[in-house]
């Protein structure tokens, strides 16, 4: 019995160590970007080809994720995007060749949920999209609403999507909002509950 307890404790410590290594702290978003809103709107475009060899930096990711659904009023825990009844239902996942991580807008962290590269499933039938170094997946957590509302989820994802487009334009990056993906494969890989809706994905790169 003592040996078993010792083994369990040892495994728990190993598991805790692995988990600790799987949480990445993102840098603070740079609030001093000199690109104006009008310039970002003028530069915004939908691009469908990407340089697979040029990565997106952690600083750029932090900027994009903060724009998508970050906290801009910490004293009230309010976001950069409006959401129906302030449900804050949109969850952002960062998908790369190394796996998938979930974004925590309060802690500015990425926590790995799987080591599987799901970019092919996100690309779906548009295989050329697989070359994007990063995909940002927007999911609506319907449990945040008093009752399930697909319309609210789609609406809120649209706000986040537009912010991603504008921030990418400001940073000189390419992206395009996409609803196409192999939703069954993505949901299975991430272990998503039935109360979530896969709304949109954004390939991001140069």
Secondary structure, DSSP 8 states (H G I E B T S, - for coil): -HHHHHHHHHHHHHHHHHHHHTEEE-----TT----HHHHHHH--------TTS---HHHHHHHHHHHH-EEETTTTEESS--GGG---EEEEEEETTEEEEEETTTTEEEEEE----HHHHHTT-GGGGG-SEEEEEEEEGGGSSS--HHHHHHHHHHHHHHHHHHHHHHT-EEEEE--S-HHHHHHHHT--TTEEEEEEEEEE-
